[in-house]
Amino acid sequence: MTAELVRGQNHPLSQSRLEIRISAGTPIVAAAALGDENGRIHGTQWVAHPGAPTQPGLEVPRQAAADHRLAVDLDAMTDAVHRVSVLLALPAAGGGPGPTRFGAVAAPFVAVTGLDGTEVASYTITGLETESAVIALELYRRQGAWKVRAVGQGYAGGLAELLTDQGLPQAGQLAAGIGEAVAQGLARSVQAPPSRPSGGDRSRQAAAPAVGPDQGGTAPRSTPDPAAPAYGGQPTGLPGQDGPQPAYGGAGAAEPAPATGGPIDYSHPRRRTSAPPPPPPTAPPAPPGQPAQPVAGDATGWSMEERLYNQVWGMFEDLARTTAAYRSAVDFAESRMDKELEQALSDPRSRIGGQGDAAREAARARHGRLVDQAREVLDRDLAQLVAEAEVVEPALPPAFARWDNPVWHAYRVPMEIPMALRLGDLSLPEADRLRIPMLLRLPLERGLWIDSGRTGSPDGSFTDSHDMRHLAVETAVAHAARLLAAYPAGEFTVHVIDPAGSGARALAPLTRTGVLAAPPALGAAGVADVLGRLTQRVDLVQMALRGGAPDALPPGFDTSQQLLIVNDFPHGFDDRAVNQLRYLADEGPSVGVHLMMVADREESAGYGPLLDPLWRSLLRLTPVADDHLADPWVGHAWTYEPPLVPPGSQVLHQVLTQVAAARRSWNR
């Protein structure tokens, strides 16, 4: 039976191998500190954090996430360790995005469980206000036995104050290092997923979690929003709309003031006035003892597009969690075998002879049975997910589909913006036959970085640097073509900066079809001209928003979403251009100006740390398969595969030709 602890209460632990599960509802940083019998931390090597996630008997996640799992093996702790403190912190306290105090988010929940998932003790951390870091609970050794105590001690000064209070001399330096490790993880993390149902319900819930404007949330998109501004950015909320209502300008922007006078609206602000969605499709009855056949669109949602989006996210989470369970079971089997072999060797009488051989053989046999059982469960889950993928993939709309999907042959320029866009596929080594679509919500909330540097593929192969640059530009073109195809005519504009003209061949599909706003900008003068115009656009829209007059923009102002593709950075960029680029990356997405970099980070090393915030603000993608992305649940390293057009296919040219024709008709 689970012990539900309150602050200061303790509970004995009967197991040595544990998991500590954390759920916060918003991305947080999880760490753990080892202390002596007085609770003091003797050095930075006594702290497990995203920059150094493993210590003897302890492993913590590598990135900020809403849910965490910490692995603890108390038997592997050294004799000097008498206390394990679980630390939680908000990324914004170290300069990252999101809320800056725990009082603005849901109360974090922490549970200590066995490896089978059975809860031993749980604790909901309440009463936090201005604190940005907290000691959630501690495992401590008392008279040879281990116990868990609910602590809930918060610190308004963040991790630096917390670690200083624990007696760590290098508290400030370590807190800064943890913040840097978390910030670097932002460029490798996949966008936060939708919420999942409780109770094991297979149907998936609504698309977006309820997040505030300081978390960069977007409202679920089911019907066109009449309050959405034509120049781009996030739409303001309307009375009667369900879901979050972010304001322009991020956390510091004020909500629009309610109109005064006129009749009073007594309708419930969260009640929908439109008809409820039709029920999702159901599978035909399955034979006795067999699982139900998967059906495309069986998740919840107000449209088939939303259902498919939720279903893909559900498949992503299911694969992450079933793989995590398999890896945990294998680790447990190996740890148990090692312990049994160590016990057999510790007895001098059983080191040699038949008795020792029999003990070792029995340990290996038990290890094999445990691994086989775990693999059997994994294979069962994978078979269900593969069957689901086989029915979901053909049913995806163009924005969600691969370039080889026949749905592109019937493509027509849409009248509405889709919920999301496919950026590629994700897979894990244990499930190499299963590919999960990587979907990114629209409009874009962060820029994209197509890494043209030397990248090692998971199979150990490498690509020549010249070929890598060409592949990177081709990947950028494929992403830009998807964005152009996803937006209605005249609502998305693409600019290209190619200072040396090195990407001319790869950019040909964009230039020949005429979908660009202007030919690619060449040389330092072209760079300065494009950056100056886009910077001015951001300034004008921000001034209009802050002045409360979004309609007071100059005549002929282009109100469409803007995408700037920058190739071969930093060639052709001076210090002024670099600062303008950083400004666009920081301020552009909120007013509909987005950035896509095609660059090798090492080539910009001459600028020093000046460009580090730029790279961290972008979502890093690669032109070849690479295992650099992490999921928001357990932090697996997922292999990302870019959405390249099949060799010899004309689908990209056909789609861009339709986009160009629709643009010409719209401009008449």
C-alpha positions as CSV (number, residue, x, y, z in Angstrom):
1,M,0.0,0.0,0.0
2,T,1.4,3.4,-0.9
3,A,2.3,5.8,1.9
4,E,1.1,9.3,1.1
5,L,3.6,11.4,2.9
6,V,3.2,15.0,4.2
7,R,6.1,17.4,4.8
8,G,8.6,16.0,7.4
9,Q,7.1,12.5,7.4
10,N,9.3,9.4,6.7
11,H,8.7,5.8,5.6
12,P,11.0,2.8,5.6
13,L,12.3,1.4,2.3
14,S,12.3,-2.4,1.9
15,Q,14.0,-2.4,-1.6
16,S,17.4,-1.2,-2.7
17,R,16.7,-0.7,-6.4
18,L,14.2,2.1,-6.8
19,E,12.7,4.5,-9.3
20,I,11.8,8.1,-8.3
21,R,9.1,9.4,-10.6
22,I,8.4,13.1,-10.9
23,S,5.4,14.8,-12.5
24,A,5.2,18.6,-12.6
25,G,2.9,19.5,-15.5
26,T,5.6,21.9,-16.8
27,P,9.3,21.3,-17.8
28,I,11.5,21.2,-14.8
29,V,15.1,20.2,-14.1
30,A,15.7,17.1,-11.9
31,A,19.0,16.4,-10.0
32,A,20.1,14.5,-7.0
33,A,22.8,15.3,-4.4
34,L,24.7,12.8,-2.3
35,G,25.4,13.8,1.3
36,D,27.4,12.5,4.2
37,E,26.0,11.6,7.6
38,N,25.6,15.4,8.3
39,G,24.0,16.0,4.9
40,R,26.9,18.0,3.5
41,I,27.9,17.7,-0.2
42,H,31.7,17.3,-0.4
43,G,32.1,18.4,-4.1
44,T,30.5,18.7,-7.5
45,Q,31.2,15.0,-8.1
46,W,28.6,14.3,-5.4
47,V,25.8,15.8,-7.5
48,A,24.1,14.0,-10.5
49,H,22.6,16.6,-12.8
50,P,21.8,16.9,-16.6
51,G,25.5,17.8,-17.3
52,A,26.8,14.8,-15.4
53,P,23.7,12.4,-15.1
54,T,25.3,9.4,-13.5
55,Q,27.0,8.7,-10.2
56,P,27.5,5.4,-8.4
57,G,24.1,4.0,-7.8
58,L,22.3,7.0,-9.3
59,E,21.1,8.2,-12.7
60,V,19.1,11.3,-13.5
61,P,17.6,12.6,-16.8
62,R,19.7,14.7,-19.2
63,Q,17.2,17.4,-19.9
64,A,14.3,19.4,-18.6
65,A,10.9,17.7,-18.9
66,A,7.5,17.6,-17.3
67,D,7.9,13.9,-16.3
68,H,11.1,12.4,-14.9
69,R,12.4,9.0,-13.8
70,L,15.4,8.8,-11.6
71,A,17.1,5.4,-11.1
72,V,18.5,4.6,-7.6
73,D,20.5,1.6,-6.4
74,L,21.1,2.0,-2.7
75,D,23.4,-1.0,-2.5
76,A,25.7,0.6,-5.0
77,M,26.2,3.7,-2.8
78,T,29.5,4.1,-1.1
79,D,29.8,3.9,2.7
80,A,30.4,7.6,2.8
81,V,26.9,8.4,1.4
82,H,24.2,8.6,4.0
83,R,21.7,10.8,2.2
84,V,20.3,11.2,-1.3
85,S,18.4,14.4,-1.9
86,V,16.1,14.8,-4.9
87,L,16.3,18.4,-6.3
88,L,13.9,20.1,-8.6
89,A,14.4,23.5,-10.3
90,L,12.6,25.6,-12.9
91,P,14.7,26.1,-16.1
92,A,13.7,29.8,-16.2
93,A,15.7,30.4,-13.0
94,G,18.8,29.8,-15.1
95,G,17.7,31.9,-18.0
96,G,15.6,29.3,-19.9
97,P,12.0,29.7,-21.0
98,G,8.9,29.1,-18.8
99,P,7.7,30.1,-15.4
100,T,10.1,31.5,-12.8
101,R,8.5,30.3,-9.6
102,F,6.8,27.1,-8.4
103,G,3.8,29.1,-7.2
104,A,2.8,29.7,-10.8
105,V,2.6,26.0,-11.7
106,A,0.8,22.9,-10.5
107,A,2.2,21.3,-7.4
108,P,4.9,18.8,-8.3
109,F,4.2,15.1,-7.5
110,V,7.0,12.7,-6.5
111,A,6.7,9.0,-6.0
112,V,9.2,6.3,-4.9
113,T,8.5,3.0,-6.7
114,G,10.0,-0.4,-7.2
115,L,11.3,-1.5,-10.5
116,D,7.9,-3.1,-11.2
117,G,6.2,0.2,-10.9
118,T,4.6,-0.4,-7.4
119,E,4.5,2.8,-5.4
120,V,6.2,2.7,-2.1
121,A,5.7,6.3,-1.0
122,S,4.4,9.5,-2.7
123,Y,4.5,13.2,-1.9
124,T,2.8,16.2,-3.4
125,I,4.9,19.3,-2.8
126,T,2.5,22.1,-1.8
127,G,2.9,25.5,-0.3
128,L,5.5,26.8,-2.7
129,E,5.3,30.4,-3.9
130,T,8.4,32.4,-5.0
131,E,10.7,29.4,-4.8
132,S,12.4,28.3,-8.1
133,A,14.3,25.3,-6.6
134,V,13.2,22.8,-4.0
135,I,14.5,19.7,-2.2
136,A,11.6,17.3,-2.9
137,L,12.5,14.4,-0.7
138,E,15.5,12.6,0.6
139,L,16.5,9.0,1.0
140,Y,18.6,8.6,4.2
141,R,20.5,5.8,6.0
142,R,19.5,5.2,9.6
143,Q,21.0,2.3,11.7
144,G,21.8,0.3,8.5
145,A,18.4,0.7,6.9
146,W,17.2,3.2,4.4
147,K,14.1,5.5,4.7
148,V,12.5,8.2,2.6
149,R,11.5,11.6,4.0
150,A,9.3,14.2,2.5
151,V,11.2,17.5,2.6
152,G,9.6,20.2,0.4
153,Q,12.2,22.8,1.3
154,G,12.1,25.6,-1.4
155,Y,14.7,28.3,-2.3
156,A,13.8,31.6,-4.0
157,G,17.5,31.9,-5.0
158,G,17.4,28.8,-7.2
159,L,19.9,26.0,-7.3
160,A,22.8,28.2,-6.3
161,E,21.1,29.0,-3.0
162,L,20.0,25.5,-2.5
163,L,23.5,24.0,-3.1
164,T,25.1,26.6,-0.9
165,D,22.7,25.7,1.9
166,Q,23.9,22.1,1.5
167,G,27.5,23.1,2.1
168,L,28.8,22.9,-1.4
169,P,31.7,25.5,-1.9
170,Q,31.3,25.6,-5.7
171,A,27.5,26.1,-5.6
172,G,27.4,29.0,-8.0
173,Q,29.6,27.4,-10.6
174,L,27.7,24.2,-10.5
175,A,24.3,25.9,-10.8
176,A,25.6,27.8,-13.8
177,G,26.9,24.6,-15.4
178,I,23.5,22.9,-14.8
179,G,21.7,25.8,-16.4
180,E,24.1,25.6,-19.4
181,A,23.5,21.9,-19.8
182,V,19.7,22.4,-19.7
183,A,19.9,25.2,-22.2
184,Q,21.9,23.0,-24.6
185,G,19.3,20.3,-24.2
186,L,16.6,22.7,-25.6
187,A,18.1,22.4,-29.1
188,R,17.8,18.6,-29.0
189,S,14.4,18.2,-27.4
190,V,11.2,17.4,-29.3
191,Q,8.2,19.7,-28.6
192,A,6.2,18.9,-25.5
193,P,3.5,16.3,-26.1
194,P,-0.2,16.4,-25.6
195,S,-1.6,15.1,-22.3
196,R,-2.4,11.4,-22.0
197,P,-5.4,9.9,-20.4
198,S,-5.3,8.1,-17.1
199,G,-6.4,4.6,-16.3
200,G,-4.7,3.0,-19.3
201,D,-7.3,4.3,-21.8
202,R,-6.0,3.6,-25.3
203,S,-7.8,6.6,-26.8
204,R,-5.7,9.8,-26.9
205,Q,-6.7,13.1,-25.4
206,A,-6.8,16.6,-26.9
207,A,-3.9,17.9,-28.8
208,A,-2.3,20.6,-26.6
209,P,-1.7,20.8,-22.9
210,A,-3.1,23.8,-21.0
211,V,0.0,26.0,-20.8
212,G,0.3,29.7,-20.2
213,P,1.9,32.3,-22.4
214,D,5.1,32.1,-20.5
215,Q,5.5,28.5,-21.7
216,G,5.0,29.3,-25.4
217,G,1.7,27.4,-25.7
218,T,-0.7,27.5,-28.6
219,A,-4.4,26.9,-28.6
220,P,-5.8,23.8,-30.1
221,R,-6.8,24.5,-33.7
222,S,-10.1,23.1,-34.9
223,T,-11.7,26.1,-36.7
224,P,-10.2,29.3,-38.1
225,D,-9.9,31.9,-35.4
226,P,-11.5,35.2,-36.4
227,A,-9.3,37.0,-33.9
228,A,-6.0,35.7,-35.5
229,P,-4.0,38.6,-36.9
230,A,-3.1,38.5,-40.5
231,Y,0.5,39.3,-40.0
232,G,1.2,36.1,-38.0
233,G,2.1,35.3,-34.5
234,Q,-0.1,33.6,-31.8
235,P,-3.8,34.4,-31.8
236,T,-5.4,36.1,-28.9
237,G,-8.1,34.3,-27.0
238,L,-11.8,35.0,-27.6
239,P,-14.5,34.7,-25.0
240,G,-16.2,31.4,-25.2
241,Q,-13.1,29.6,-26.7
242,D,-11.7,26.6,-25.0
243,G,-8.0,26.2,-24.4
244,P,-5.2,28.5,-23.5
245,Q,-5.2,32.1,-24.5
246,P,-1.6,33.4,-24.9
247,A,-0.9,37.1,-25.4
248,Y,1.4,38.6,-28.0
249,G,4.9,39.3,-26.8
250,G,5.3,36.4,-24.3
251,A,5.1,36.5,-20.6
252,G,5.5,40.2,-20.2
253,A,2.6,41.1,-22.5
254,A,-0.7,42.3,-21.0
255,E,-4.0,40.6,-21.9
256,P,-6.4,42.8,-24.0
257,A,-8.7,44.8,-21.7
258,P,-12.3,43.7,-21.8
259,A,-14.7,46.1,-23.5
260,T,-16.9,48.1,-21.3
261,G,-20.6,48.9,-21.8
262,G,-23.1,46.9,-23.8
263,P,-25.0,43.8,-22.8
264,I,-23.5,41.3,-20.3
265,D,-22.6,37.9,-21.6
266,Y,-23.7,35.3,-19.1
267,S,-22.4,32.3,-21.1
268,H,-19.7,30.1,-19.5
269,P,-16.3,31.2,-20.9
270,R,-15.2,27.5,-21.3
271,R,-18.4,26.1,-22.8
272,R,-18.3,25.3,-26.5
273,T,-21.2,26.6,-28.6
274,S,-20.5,24.5,-31.6
275,A,-21.7,20.9,-32.1
276,P,-19.7,18.2,-30.4
277,P,-17.3,16.2,-32.7
278,P,-18.6,12.9,-34.1
279,P,-17.4,9.8,-32.3
280,P,-14.0,8.4,-33.4
281,P,-14.1,5.3,-35.6
282,T,-14.1,2.0,-33.9
283,A,-12.5,-1.3,-34.9
284,P,-14.6,-4.4,-35.7
285,P,-14.9,-6.9,-32.9
286,A,-11.7,-8.9,-32.4
287,P,-11.7,-12.7,-32.1
288,P,-11.6,-14.0,-28.5
289,G,-8.2,-13.7,-27.0
290,Q,-6.9,-11.3,-29.7
291,P,-6.3,-7.6,-29.4
292,A,-8.6,-5.2,-31.3
293,Q,-7.4,-4.2,-34.7
294,P,-6.1,-0.6,-34.8
295,V,-8.0,2.1,-36.6
296,A,-6.7,5.4,-38.0
297,G,-8.1,8.3,-36.0
298,D,-9.2,6.5,-32.9
299,A,-7.9,9.2,-30.6
300,T,-10.1,12.1,-29.3
301,G,-10.4,15.3,-31.2
302,W,-12.7,17.8,-32.9
303,S,-11.6,16.8,-36.4
304,M,-9.9,13.8,-38.1
305,E,-6.7,15.9,-38.4
306,E,-6.7,16.5,-34.6
307,R,-7.4,12.8,-34.0
308,L,-4.5,11.7,-36.2
309,Y,-2.2,14.2,-34.6
310,N,-3.1,12.9,-31.1
311,Q,-2.8,9.3,-32.3
312,V,0.7,9.9,-33.6
313,W,1.7,11.5,-30.3
314,G,0.2,8.5,-28.5
315,M,2.2,6.1,-30.6
316,F,5.4,8.2,-29.8
317,E,4.8,8.0,-26.1
318,D,3.8,4.3,-26.1
319,L,7.0,3.4,-27.9
320,A,9.1,5.5,-25.5
321,R,7.6,4.0,-22.4
322,T,7.6,0.4,-23.6
323,T,11.2,0.7,-24.6
324,A,12.1,2.3,-21.3
325,A,10.4,-0.7,-19.5
326,Y,12.4,-3.1,-21.6
327,R,15.7,-1.4,-20.9
328,S,15.0,-1.2,-17.2
329,A,14.2,-4.9,-17.1
330,V,17.4,-5.8,-18.9
331,D,19.4,-3.6,-16.5
332,F,17.8,-5.3,-13.6
333,A,18.6,-8.7,-15.0
334,E,22.2,-7.8,-15.6
335,S,22.5,-6.3,-12.1
336,R,21.0,-9.3,-10.5
337,M,23.3,-11.7,-12.4
338,D,26.3,-9.6,-11.4
339,K,25.3,-9.8,-7.8
340,E,24.7,-13.5,-7.9
341,L,28.1,-14.1,-9.6
342,E,29.8,-11.9,-7.0
343,Q,28.2,-13.9,-4.2
344,A,29.3,-17.2,-5.8
345,L,32.9,-16.0,-6.2
346,S,33.0,-14.5,-2.7
347,D,32.8,-18.1,-1.2
348,P,36.2,-19.8,-1.5
349,R,34.6,-23.2,-1.5
350,S,32.6,-22.5,-4.6
351,R,35.2,-20.7,-6.7
352,I,36.3,-23.9,-8.4
353,G,34.7,-27.2,-9.0
354,G,31.2,-28.2,-9.9
355,Q,29.4,-26.2,-7.3
356,G,30.8,-22.9,-8.5
357,D,30.1,-23.8,-12.2
358,A,26.5,-24.7,-11.3
359,A,26.0,-21.4,-9.4
360,R,27.3,-19.4,-12.3
361,E,25.3,-21.3,-14.9
362,A,22.1,-20.9,-12.8
363,A,22.7,-17.1,-12.6
364,R,23.2,-16.8,-16.3
365,A,20.1,-19.0,-16.9
366,R,18.0,-16.7,-14.7
367,H,19.4,-13.7,-16.5
368,G,18.4,-15.2,-19.9
369,R,14.9,-15.9,-18.7
370,L,14.4,-12.4,-17.4
371,V,15.7,-10.9,-20.7
372,D,13.5,-13.2,-22.8
373,Q,10.4,-12.3,-20.8
374,A,11.1,-8.6,-21.2
375,R,11.8,-9.0,-24.9
376,E,8.5,-11.0,-25.3
377,V,6.6,-8.1,-23.8
378,L,8.4,-5.6,-26.0
379,D,7.7,-7.6,-29.1
380,R,4.1,-7.8,-28.2
381,D,3.8,-4.0,-27.8
382,L,5.9,-3.4,-31.0
383,A,3.6,-5.7,-33.0
384,Q,0.6,-3.6,-31.9
385,L,2.4,-0.3,-32.7
386,V,3.5,-1.6,-36.1
387,A,0.0,-2.6,-37.0
388,E,-1.2,0.8,-35.9
389,A,1.4,2.5,-38.0
390,E,0.4,0.5,-41.0
391,V,-3.2,1.9,-40.9
392,V,-2.3,5.4,-39.7
393,E,0.4,6.3,-42.2
394,P,-1.8,6.0,-45.3
395,A,-4.6,8.0,-43.6
396,L,-2.4,11.0,-42.8
397,P,-3.1,14.4,-44.5
398,P,-0.4,15.9,-46.7
399,A,1.1,18.0,-43.9
400,F,1.6,14.9,-41.8
401,A,2.6,12.5,-44.7
402,R,5.9,11.4,-46.1
403,W,6.8,12.7,-49.6
404,D,6.3,9.2,-51.0
405,N,2.7,9.0,-49.7
406,P,0.1,8.9,-52.6
407,V,-1.8,11.7,-50.8
408,W,0.6,14.2,-52.4
409,H,-0.7,13.3,-55.9
410,A,-4.1,14.7,-55.0
411,Y,-2.6,17.8,-53.3
412,R,-4.4,21.1,-53.6
413,V,-3.4,24.4,-51.9
414,P,-5.3,24.4,-48.6
415,M,-7.8,27.0,-47.4
416,E,-6.8,26.6,-43.8
417,I,-3.5,26.2,-41.9
418,P,-3.0,22.6,-40.6
419,M,-2.4,21.8,-36.9
420,A,1.1,20.6,-37.5
421,L,3.9,19.7,-40.0
422,R,6.0,16.6,-40.4
423,L,9.7,17.3,-39.9
424,G,10.9,13.7,-40.4
425,D,10.7,10.3,-38.7
426,L,11.9,9.0,-35.3
427,S,13.0,5.5,-34.3
428,L,14.7,3.6,-31.6
429,P,17.3,0.7,-31.9
430,E,15.0,-1.8,-30.3
431,A,12.3,-1.0,-32.9
432,D,14.2,-0.4,-36.1
433,R,11.2,-1.4,-38.2
434,L,8.9,1.2,-36.7
435,R,9.0,4.9,-37.7
436,I,7.0,7.5,-35.8
437,P,6.2,10.8,-37.6
438,M,7.8,13.8,-35.9
439,L,5.1,16.4,-36.0
440,L,5.7,20.1,-35.1
441,R,2.8,22.4,-34.2
442,L,2.0,25.4,-36.4
443,P,2.7,28.3,-36.4
444,L,6.3,27.7,-35.6
445,E,7.4,28.7,-32.1
446,R,11.1,28.3,-32.6
447,G,13.5,28.4,-35.6
448,L,15.1,25.4,-37.2
449,W,18.8,24.7,-37.6
450,I,19.8,22.2,-40.3
451,D,23.3,21.1,-39.2
452,S,25.7,21.0,-42.1
453,G,28.6,19.9,-39.9
454,R,30.2,16.5,-39.8
455,T,27.7,14.2,-38.3
456,G,28.2,10.6,-37.4
457,S,25.3,8.3,-38.3
458,P,24.1,5.6,-35.9
459,D,25.6,2.9,-38.2
460,G,29.1,4.5,-37.9
461,S,29.2,5.9,-41.4
462,F,30.3,9.5,-42.2
463,T,29.4,11.8,-45.0
464,D,31.9,14.0,-46.9
465,S,31.8,17.7,-45.8
466,H,30.9,18.9,-49.3
467,D,28.1,16.3,-49.7
468,M,26.9,17.2,-46.2
469,R,26.5,20.8,-47.1
470,H,24.6,19.9,-50.2
471,L,22.3,17.5,-48.3
472,A,21.7,20.2,-45.7
473,V,20.5,22.7,-48.2
474,E,18.3,20.0,-49.9
475,T,16.8,19.2,-46.5
476,A,16.1,22.9,-45.9
477,V,14.4,23.1,-49.3
478,A,12.2,20.1,-48.4
479,H,11.2,21.7,-45.1
480,A,10.5,25.0,-46.8
481,A,8.4,23.3,-49.5
482,R,6.3,21.6,-46.8
483,L,5.7,24.9,-45.1
484,L,4.7,26.6,-48.4
485,A,2.4,23.7,-49.2
486,A,0.8,23.8,-45.7
487,Y,-0.3,27.4,-45.8
488,P,-3.1,29.0,-47.9
489,A,-2.0,31.1,-50.9
490,G,-0.4,34.3,-50.0
491,E,0.0,33.5,-46.3
492,F,3.6,32.3,-46.3
493,T,6.6,34.1,-47.8
494,V,10.1,32.6,-48.1
495,H,13.4,34.6,-48.3
496,V,16.8,33.1,-48.9
497,I,20.2,34.4,-48.0
498,D,23.0,32.6,-49.9
499,P,26.0,34.9,-49.7
500,A,28.5,32.9,-51.8
501,G,25.8,31.3,-54.1
502,S,27.0,27.8,-52.9
503,G,23.5,26.5,-52.6
504,A,22.2,27.4,-56.0
505,R,21.9,23.9,-57.3
506,A,20.0,22.6,-54.2
507,L,17.8,25.7,-54.1
508,A,16.7,25.2,-57.7
509,P,13.3,23.8,-56.9
510,L,12.4,27.1,-55.1
511,T,13.9,29.4,-57.6
512,R,12.6,27.7,-60.8
513,T,9.0,27.5,-59.6
514,G,8.9,31.1,-58.5
515,V,7.8,30.6,-54.9
516,L,10.4,32.8,-53.4
517,A,9.7,36.4,-52.6
518,A,12.9,37.4,-54.5
519,P,16.0,35.7,-55.8
520,P,18.4,34.5,-53.2
521,A,20.4,37.4,-51.7
522,L,24.1,37.3,-52.6
523,G,27.1,39.0,-51.0
524,A,27.3,41.2,-47.9
525,A,25.0,43.8,-49.5
526,G,22.3,41.2,-50.1
527,V,22.6,40.0,-46.5
528,A,22.3,43.5,-45.1
529,D,19.3,44.3,-47.3
530,V,17.2,41.2,-46.3
531,L,18.1,41.3,-42.6
532,G,17.3,45.1,-42.6
533,R,13.9,44.6,-44.1
534,L,12.9,41.7,-41.8
535,T,14.2,43.5,-38.7
536,Q,12.2,46.5,-39.7
537,R,9.1,44.3,-40.1
538,V,9.5,42.9,-36.6
539,D,9.9,46.4,-35.1
540,L,6.8,47.7,-36.9
541,V,4.6,44.8,-35.8
542,Q,5.8,45.0,-32.2
543,M,5.2,48.7,-32.1
544,A,1.7,48.2,-33.5
545,L,0.9,45.6,-30.9
546,R,2.3,47.6,-28.0
547,G,0.4,50.6,-29.1
548,G,-2.9,48.6,-29.3
549,A,-3.3,49.4,-33.0
550,P,-2.5,46.3,-35.0
551,D,-4.4,47.7,-38.0
552,A,-2.2,50.8,-38.2
553,L,0.4,49.2,-40.3
554,P,1.8,50.9,-43.5
555,P,-0.3,50.3,-46.7
556,G,0.9,47.3,-48.7
557,F,2.4,45.7,-45.6
558,D,3.0,42.0,-46.2
559,T,0.9,40.3,-43.5
560,S,1.9,36.7,-44.3
561,Q,4.2,34.5,-42.2
562,Q,7.8,35.0,-43.1
563,L,10.6,32.4,-43.3
564,L,14.2,33.3,-43.8
565,I,16.6,30.6,-45.0
566,V,20.2,31.4,-44.2
567,N,22.8,29.2,-46.0
568,D,26.5,29.0,-45.4
569,F,26.5,31.1,-42.2
570,P,28.7,33.0,-41.1
571,H,30.1,33.7,-44.6
572,G,29.0,37.3,-45.6
573,F,28.0,38.3,-42.1
574,D,29.6,41.1,-40.2
575,D,28.9,41.9,-36.5
576,R,25.9,44.0,-37.3
577,A,24.3,41.3,-39.4
578,V,25.0,38.7,-36.7
579,N,23.2,40.9,-34.1
580,Q,20.3,41.3,-36.5
581,L,20.1,37.5,-37.0
582,R,20.0,37.0,-33.2
583,Y,17.3,39.6,-32.9
584,L,15.2,37.8,-35.5
585,A,15.7,34.5,-33.8
586,D,14.6,35.9,-30.4
587,E,11.8,38.3,-31.4
588,G,10.7,37.1,-34.8
589,P,8.5,34.0,-34.0
590,S,6.1,36.0,-31.9
591,V,5.3,38.3,-34.9
592,G,5.4,35.7,-37.7
593,V,9.1,35.9,-38.7
594,H,10.8,32.5,-38.6
595,L,14.4,31.4,-39.1
596,M,15.9,28.4,-40.8
597,M,19.7,28.1,-40.5
598,V,21.8,25.9,-42.7
599,A,25.2,26.0,-40.9
600,D,28.0,24.3,-39.2
601,R,28.3,25.5,-35.6
602,E,32.0,25.0,-35.5
603,E,32.5,27.5,-38.4
604,S,31.0,30.2,-36.3
605,A,33.3,29.5,-33.3
606,G,35.2,32.7,-34.1
607,Y,32.3,34.7,-32.6
608,G,32.9,33.0,-29.2
609,P,29.9,32.6,-26.8
610,L,28.1,35.4,-28.6
611,L,26.1,32.9,-30.8
612,D,25.5,30.3,-28.1
613,P,22.0,31.7,-27.4
614,L,21.2,31.6,-31.1
615,W,22.0,27.9,-31.4
616,R,20.2,27.0,-28.2
617,S,17.0,28.8,-29.4
618,L,16.8,26.6,-32.6
619,L,15.6,23.1,-33.0
620,R,18.6,21.2,-34.4
621,L,17.9,18.8,-37.3
622,T,20.3,16.8,-39.5
623,P,20.4,16.0,-43.2
624,V,21.3,12.4,-42.4
625,A,20.1,10.0,-39.8
626,D,21.4,10.9,-36.4
627,D,20.5,10.0,-32.8
628,H,20.5,13.4,-31.3
629,L,16.8,14.1,-30.3
630,A,15.2,13.2,-27.0
631,D,11.6,12.6,-26.0
632,P,9.9,14.6,-23.3
633,W,9.1,11.5,-21.1
634,V,12.2,9.4,-20.4
635,G,14.8,11.1,-22.5
636,H,15.6,8.4,-25.0
637,A,18.1,9.2,-27.7
638,W,15.9,8.9,-30.8
639,T,17.3,8.5,-34.3
640,Y,16.0,11.3,-36.5
641,E,15.6,10.7,-40.3
642,P,15.0,13.8,-42.4
643,P,12.0,13.9,-44.9
644,L,14.0,13.8,-48.1
645,V,12.2,13.4,-51.4
646,P,12.7,10.0,-53.0
647,P,15.3,9.9,-55.8
648,G,13.7,10.7,-59.2
649,S,10.4,11.8,-57.8
650,Q,8.8,14.9,-59.2
651,V,6.5,15.5,-56.3
652,L,8.4,18.5,-54.9
653,H,8.3,20.2,-58.3
654,Q,4.5,19.5,-58.7
655,V,3.6,20.8,-55.3
656,L,5.7,23.9,-55.6
657,T,4.3,24.6,-59.1
658,Q,0.7,24.5,-57.6
659,V,1.8,26.8,-54.8
660,A,3.3,29.3,-57.3
661,A,0.2,29.2,-59.4
662,A,-2.1,29.8,-56.4
663,R,0.2,32.7,-55.3
664,R,-0.1,34.4,-58.7
665,S,-3.9,34.0,-58.7
666,W,-4.1,35.5,-55.2
667,N,-1.9,38.5,-56.1
668,R,-4.1,39.5,-59.0
